[in-house]
């Protein structure tokens, strides 16, 4: 009998269980937004800074959670993009250690050819705790991990035959996507079905046994989508507020599919966030109705910083902002990794603000600790328990295995940057240029004053810690990523050639009268694919010289270089 590495590891853990059941083991809920900006809610994340609250968007669910729980002002996602964060949060490891650092991590395919079956998830950890946990996952999947029903989750909304959930991988973010099921027109971003699934699960199971439920939203990721009702309601408020209505007349008949005009896009975005918030409203209602609110840790957060960023001109340069934070999704600046986070639960002071830095790979060890698990902590965990922070607020401390909060973004299509946060300081290293930025986040969370030149010893100390850790966990280098990308392009090219040869052989067997015409067309299509692959390789080559800190640098010479090098394939 063949046993997968995941099941083998889990079996080893389970052997330590005594299977004694603690009646009042706490419940855990994670509500995970997709690309929600730091200041895109009606909860003011920092008492001292009104710009950490959105001036228009209304999120009564998150407000309610903040009233009974704590706002975490310095909470971090594992990566500035979705996939790496969704893998990291499941396994309690940094993106560097889990070896998935960006959305399309080409190096991961080299480092993790067998995927992540050997790693234990939050759900598997709780299932093995001896506390009789029921686990559920609804919403956006993670294709790199495969199916959540194979990762310790008892209940999912996944459809057979499609890894990642809901029969369409990650949802129809871009059209067309081959063999992807579009979002229903009456259920944009599946917000309403997720809302129902979450509430139904709680009404059926809360109070019967301890549970862990994760609801992974598809919103507010692009493209913007909301119901007509929500749009019209939000539009009315928008006009009453005296906000810019330029382009409002450009609305199509169906705002769910494609809102036109800047005003309509902003209105739709606000409506999306507000519709998503209703899930939290129903979750809190269901917990109250079942009497389990006081025994449940409820976490609302986001997989990365906002993708819907505001653009401002600073020092002659166009920069993105999420509230007071610089940049957004795809960036290691605070706007890309510091995310809105509100947590309630036993021992957490109602209406409080906590400034202790936390990161989402802390959740697994936290759940392990708070559940009273009868088995050891899963191996390779980077995070630390938040028990003290939940109990003591700003006086609490987190003891992590990792030497700091480390983000290692070795991306082949955006500036490759590493960062490490230790205490009040954050060091960023541009991996191509070797240049440093150093900020005191306690006094400068807006990242406006670079201290690198005035504190060389601090730079050296923090950089050595970061590099040592990344090397130890085989986090990968920018050059390794580029080489992996080249190999992947070559692999795609060979697949295209093999496919062409197979189709050509089939055509020859058919002895068609227009054989030569069909062959010519196939050859043309093949060469277009091969040329595109070469352009992508040239972009990666040019990326070696990308020393920018922010995205937007165009690789204008890639196609020109490819044309010089390209040799057409011919039979």
ABEGO torsion letter per residue (X at the ends): XBBBAAAAAAAAAAAABAGBBBAABBBBBBBBBBGBBAAABABBABAABAAABBAABBBAAAAAAAAABBBBABBBBABABAAAAAAAAAAGBBAAAAGBABABBAAAAAABAAEAAABBBAAAAAAAAGAGBBBBBBEBBBAAAEBAAAAGBABBABBBGBBGEGGAEAEBABOBBBGBBBBBAABBGGAAAAAAAAAAAAAAABGABBBBBBBBBAOABOBBBBBAAAAAAAAAAAAAAGBBABGAAABBABAAABBBEAAAAAAAAAAAAAAAAAAAAAAAAAAAAAGAAAABBBBBBBABBBABBBBBBBGGBBBBBBEABBEBBGBABAAAABBBBBBBEBGBBBGBBBABBBBAAAAAAAAAAAAGBABBBBBGBABBBAAAAAAAEAABBBBBABAEBBBBBBBAABBBBBBBBBEABBBBBBAAAGBBBBBBAAABAAGABBAAAABAAAAAAAAAAAAAAAAAAGAEBAAAAAAAAAAAAAAAAAAAAAAAAAAAAAAAAAGBAAAAAAAAAAAAAAAAAAAAAAAAAAAAAAAAABABABBGBBBAAAAAAAAAABBBBBX
